[in-house]
């Protein structure tokens, strides 16, 4: 990749880049990335082409022993190139596998 989002053969959608970076960095047992940009049309940070606002559910053993703030910092650092390239906001749900099991058992 030569610049954020540009690879040989053309541009790669931001969602795909986020999935790739998060998978490489955190080896998730579960990962969901949703583009919420359309919900923010007309808001600060929204761009006509979208790809600015995302919700991420990431379940990884890499979060064991990390505080909620430390998890968010780690993810934000991993995707810092995307923020530099126009990503405006990430809504993050970051869990360990054990925490995810507890959430599923409680019906959430």
Order of alpha helices (4+ residues) and beta strands (2+ residues): beta-beta-alpha-beta-beta-alpha-alpha-beta-alpha
